[in-house]
Amino acid sequence: MMDIISFTTDLQLLNLSLSLAQRTLLKAYYGEPLTVEEAAMFEECVERPYEPSARSEMCCIAGARSGKDSRIATSIALYEATMRDHSYLAPGETGYVLIIAQDARGGQTTLNYIRARIENSPMLRQMVKGDMRKTEIELTNAITIAVYPCNYRAPRGVTIVCAIANEVAFWRDEQSSNPDVEILRSMRRGMANVPNAKLIKISTPYSKSGVLYDDFVRRQDLTDTLVWVAPTWVMNPSISQKFLDREREKDLVAFSREYGAEFSEDISTLIPAEVIAAAIRGYRELAPASDIRYFAGVDPSGGGADSFTASVSHRDGERLVVDWVCGWRATKPETVVEEIAARLKLYHISEICGDRYSGQWVRDSFRRNGITYKLAEQNRSELYLEVLPALNQGRVDLPNEPNLIRELRGLERRTSRVGRDSIDHAPGQHDDFANAAAIAIVACSKPIRLVFMF
């Protein structure tokens, strides 16, 4: 059978050029002999001498623009799909080469590279069955290359020949606090009956948590997983030094993570999963009571991917209770304000607190609906840091609202070089429900400084 490098570089097949590091990584993963130069590269990126051995798993931790999708993932996916003997598949059974990414765009990027290589190869084009669809490419050898969402249910029930966990360091799923662990476990289940199945975890690093970081920490003890760590300039020497110097000058910490392939020291989870779990109660919404004073928080949105969210809370002795939190896609923001105002009036609330970044139209809209909009002087980070002690002390009651729970789990603490903490959601995520709830919690916990907006 043709080896991986011949397949990748053959003019009639992928016709790809490879850097020294890209070539070494592919050869080492398949246990092929290395040249002296390649062996030195292997030792630099793996931190041990090379011993030829094919592995079932790869963990590639590399900087941005390293060729992770266009060279490494594309080469392995097509090699496993087209060059392997798949006679073990039962009649009528389909084997899958899966690409799982945090969002549709990430998975589509890899599939687009794969589609382009197939279209440009006379030999591979002949293996396509029918038309290449947006999320699937069906081959004549009973293999389908497909993009799946970042959800632990997605890969269940299919036979997996090869799986590519794209940018796994950034995976988030509203149904799970550990989506990378659960999705990879589900994928391995689909590989159980496949001889020499391959699992590729490939990502730019992020925080010191998750399966990517776990593999990095245990890299010298893993026998069947190749853990490769390389910065952008090693993986892809064509990236100009001028560009790298400019990015380094902008933000050294971000540069070290994005291009230097270093895990961030400055990012950590704000609220432990067990703290959130302990705060969740069995209700989705508490009915208003006439003898309770309620407070409201709002995180407005004028449209786009963010939700327009609102929350109601009250104080019960030392306990801070979130009675209700809800969100809307703000295609018609004025209608959303009307719905929120109607709900607030059920709780006998005549004023609502929001952040300082809301436009004047939000204040005017609430005013037209009989609600005074007040502006909290605390910024988002200050609000979360004020809520955190009460959560850690077990004094907060939260509704069983999946969006709120997901967003609280995804909040991250970033510490600047001068020691100042800021709180934000992870890349590609949201914190609209969490923002509204935090404002409402702080409002009922003690008097907060507000500015009337007339």
Secondary structure, DSSP 4 states (H G I P E B T S, - for coil): ---HHHHHH-TTTT-----HHHHHHHHHHTT----HHHHHHHHHHHSS-------SEEEEEE-TTSSIIIIIIHHHHHHHHHTS--TTSPTT--EEEEEE-SSHHHHHHHHHHHHHHHHT-HHHHTTB-S---SSEEEBTTSEEEEEE-S-TTTTTTSEEEEEEEETGGG--BTTBS-HHHHHHHHHHHHTTTSTT-EEEEEE---BS-HHHHHHHHTTTT-SSEEEEEE-HHHH-TTS-HHHHHHHHHH-HHHHHHHTT---BSSEEESS-HHHHHHHB-S-S-PPP-TT--EEEEEE---STTSEEEEEEEEEETTEEEEEEEEEEE-SSHHHHHHHHHHHHHHTT--EEEE-TT--HHHHHHHHHTT-EEEEESS-HHHHHHHHHHHHHTT-EEB---HHHHHHHHTEEEEE-TTS-EEEEEPTT---HHHHHHHHHHHHHHS---EEE--
